[in-house]
Every structure is written in structure tokens, then in C-alpha cells.
């Protein structure tokens, strides 16, 4: 099975090369995060970044911003292309998209809560 997978990936080489090294970075990150200690450090670092003033914004709104559909589509594409975990179900991916429903291209993580 592994040889078959590697053969399939080789045929994708032109696509992968057009993504500025992102696939390789994701693979290396995935290997690093397999270690429980490294994963724990990664989570703590992300949490520390989000605690910095202005890095995480929680907004209560009456309705989602008009751009939200576009953001959702782009985030869904990122999840599909990167497949951060092959064990995630579609339901779990939808939950990620609901929780992180802001613009993923922004340096500020924003969550919109519809009231």
C-alpha cells in the first residue's frame, strides 16, 4: 500500500511544486506533531499567540458578515487540500469551520457568534 501511495504522490509533483513548498512543510509538521511532547508544546505556543492582545477577536453579531460564505469556502478548500488528519470525519471538519469561522488569511483569528 505504501508504494502505491508514493506512486500516486509522484504524479502530483507539478501541483505540489506550484504550492511554494506548502506540502513539504505540512508533512514535516505532521511528523513533528506525532510526538506527544512536541504536540503539547505546539498547542501551548498557539494558545500563547492567541492570548496576545489583538490576536483573537470574539464578535457577537446578529448575522454573519457577507464575506463569511467566501471565507468558509476558502477554509473548506484548505482543509480538503491539506487534510490535517486522515481520521477527521466530515462532521469534525464542519465543527472546525464553525468554530474558526473568520477569514483564515488574516493574521487575527476572529470568531463570529450569531445571537
Secondary structure, 3 states (H helix, E strand, C coil): CHHHHHHHHHCCHHHHHCCCCHHHHHHHHHHHHCCHHHHHHHHHHHHHHHHCCCCEEEEEECCCCCCHHHHHHHHHHHHHHHCCCCCCCHHHHHHHHHHCCCCCCCCCEEEEEEC
